[in-house]
Amino acid sequence: MTRRTAQGPHRPASPSAAEGAHGELDHLREEAAGLRRALESYPTIDMARGVVMAIAPCGKDEAWGVLVEVSQHANVKLRDVARDILAGVVGGPVPPPVRRALAAALERLGTTRR
């Protein structure tokens, strides 16, 4: 069935086109949620970077590298590593895998800077 509009004939979208649009919408929603989580975690990551800069001492790029290395070696998301480091600053427990990876990363940083 075709109906006329001001722009010309209008045909209803096929079911496969509608499914594709729904799939794209779901994808965009997931992407937006991921970006929202990233924005929410930036302050935590920046504070953890500052902690690393204070205890190393090192610059912001080196501190970022330490956080990334800890995340990779402990197999923990970077935002969770940052949260764990900040918890440790206020006396909370730092999970052993994160603690070990952080100690190793700081040791490597000290060795490479000598």
Secondary structure as the mmCIF struct_conf table of DSSP 4:
data_model
#
loop_
_struct_conf.conf_type_id
_struct_conf.id
_struct_conf.beg_label_comp_id
_struct_conf.beg_label_asym_id
_struct_conf.beg_label_seq_id
_struct_conf.end_label_comp_id
_struct_conf.end_label_asym_id
_struct_conf.end_label_seq_id
STRN STRN1 ARG A 3 THR A 5
TURN_TY1_P TURN_TY1_P1 ALA A 6 GLN A 7
STRN STRN2 GLY A 8 HIS A 10
HELX_LH_PP_P HELX_LH_PP_P1 PRO A 12 SER A 14
HELX_RH_AL_P HELX_RH_AL_P1 PRO A 15 ILE A 55
TURN_TY1_P TURN_TY1_P2 ALA A 56 PRO A 57
HELX_RH_AL_P HELX_RH_AL_P2 LYS A 60 ALA A 74
TURN_TY1_P TURN_TY1_P3 ASN A 75 ASN A 75
HELX_RH_AL_P HELX_RH_AL_P3 LEU A 78 VAL A 89
TURN_TY1_P TURN_TY1_P4 VAL A 90 GLY A 91
HELX_LH_PP_P HELX_LH_PP_P2 GLY A 92 PRO A 95
HELX_RH_AL_P HELX_RH_AL_P4 PRO A 96 ARG A 113
#
